[in-house]
Amino acid sequence: MFRRTFWFTAGAAAGVWATTKVNRKLKQLTPESLAAQAANKAVETGHRLKDFALDVRAGMLQREAELGEALGLDAPVDQGTALDRELPEPRRRPTLGTTPYKTTHSIPTIPYNRNEDH
């Protein structure tokens, strides 16, 4: 009698456990859940790329300082002067249909006769 009760209880517990596992997996596979997982992965990847870029930038600045010391270029670069320079005037492009120079010749127009093709 106890043996049957034990196996009945074990089977019921296994059924409940399997049902909850399947329901959890089904909830993970819904479109909303998949979209949230993809967004989380994208944000995580973005943070990793940002950290990588910052590490590369720090290494680049360190190596640049090392090269500057090795070459005797210890004078700091003044960033303000590069930004204070004025930009050159933009080029003026002619509008369509106008030429920036005078033409002295004209192109003769040849009338097209459709009957000549046949």
C-alpha positions as CSV (number, residue, x, y, z in Angstrom):
1,M,0.0,0.0,0.0
2,F,2.8,2.4,0.9
3,R,4.6,1.5,-2.3
4,R,1.7,2.5,-4.5
5,T,1.2,5.8,-2.6
6,F,5.0,6.6,-2.9
7,W,5.0,6.0,-6.7
8,F,1.7,7.9,-7.1
9,T,3.2,10.9,-5.2
10,A,6.5,10.7,-7.1
11,G,4.7,10.6,-10.4
12,A,2.5,13.6,-9.5
13,A,5.6,15.5,-8.3
14,A,7.4,14.7,-11.6
15,G,4.3,15.8,-13.6
16,V,4.1,19.1,-11.7
17,W,7.9,19.7,-12.1
18,A,7.7,18.9,-15.9
19,T,4.7,21.1,-16.4
20,T,6.3,24.1,-14.7
21,K,9.5,23.6,-16.7
22,V,7.5,23.5,-20.0
23,N,5.5,26.6,-19.1
24,R,8.6,28.5,-18.2
25,K,10.2,27.6,-21.6
26,L,7.0,28.5,-23.5
27,K,7.0,32.0,-21.7
28,Q,10.6,32.5,-22.8
29,L,9.8,31.7,-26.4
30,T,7.0,34.3,-26.7
31,P,7.7,37.1,-29.2
32,E,7.6,39.8,-26.4
33,S,10.1,37.8,-24.4
34,L,12.4,37.2,-27.4
35,A,12.3,40.9,-28.2
36,A,13.2,41.8,-24.7
37,Q,16.1,39.3,-24.7
38,A,17.4,40.7,-28.0
39,A,17.2,44.2,-26.7
40,N,19.1,43.3,-23.5
41,K,21.8,41.5,-25.6
42,A,22.1,44.6,-27.9
43,V,22.4,46.9,-24.9
44,E,25.0,44.6,-23.3
45,T,26.9,44.4,-26.6
46,G,26.8,48.2,-26.9
47,H,28.3,48.6,-23.4
48,R,31.0,46.1,-24.3
49,L,31.9,48.0,-27.5
50,K,32.0,51.3,-25.6
51,D,34.3,49.8,-23.0
52,F,36.5,48.4,-25.8
53,A,36.6,51.8,-27.6
54,L,37.6,53.5,-24.3
55,D,40.3,51.0,-23.7
56,V,41.6,51.5,-27.2
57,R,41.5,55.2,-26.8
58,A,43.4,55.0,-23.5
59,G,46.0,52.7,-25.0
60,M,46.4,55.0,-28.0
61,L,47.0,58.1,-25.8
62,Q,49.5,56.1,-23.7
63,R,51.4,54.9,-26.7
64,E,51.3,58.4,-28.2
65,A,52.8,59.8,-25.0
66,E,55.5,57.1,-25.1
67,L,56.4,57.9,-28.7
68,G,56.4,61.6,-27.9
69,E,58.9,61.0,-25.1
70,A,61.0,58.7,-27.2
71,L,61.2,61.3,-30.0
72,G,61.7,64.3,-27.7
73,L,58.3,65.8,-28.4
74,D,57.4,66.6,-24.8
75,A,55.6,69.9,-25.6
76,P,51.8,69.5,-25.0
77,V,49.6,70.1,-28.0
78,D,47.3,73.1,-27.4
79,Q,43.8,71.9,-28.4
80,G,42.4,75.4,-28.2
81,T,44.3,76.8,-31.2
82,A,43.0,74.1,-33.5
83,L,39.5,74.9,-32.6
84,D,39.8,78.7,-32.8
85,R,40.8,78.6,-36.5
86,E,38.1,79.8,-38.8
87,L,36.8,77.5,-41.5
88,P,37.3,78.5,-45.1
89,E,34.4,79.9,-47.0
90,P,32.3,77.2,-48.7
91,R,32.6,76.9,-52.4
92,R,29.8,78.5,-54.4
93,R,28.5,76.0,-56.9
94,P,26.6,77.3,-59.9
95,T,22.9,76.4,-60.2
96,L,21.8,73.9,-62.8
97,G,21.5,75.3,-66.3
98,T,24.0,78.1,-65.8
99,T,27.7,78.0,-66.7
100,P,30.4,79.7,-64.7
101,Y,32.0,80.9,-68.0
102,K,30.9,82.5,-71.2
103,T,30.4,80.4,-74.2
104,T,31.3,81.8,-77.6
105,H,30.0,79.0,-79.7
106,S,26.7,77.4,-80.2
107,I,25.9,73.8,-80.9
108,P,23.9,73.4,-84.0
109,T,20.7,71.5,-83.6
110,I,19.9,68.8,-86.2
111,P,16.2,68.1,-86.6
112,Y,15.3,64.4,-86.1
113,N,13.2,62.9,-88.8
114,R,11.5,59.7,-87.8
115,N,10.9,58.7,-91.4
116,E,14.6,58.3,-92.1
117,D,14.9,55.2,-89.8
118,H,12.6,53.1,-92.0
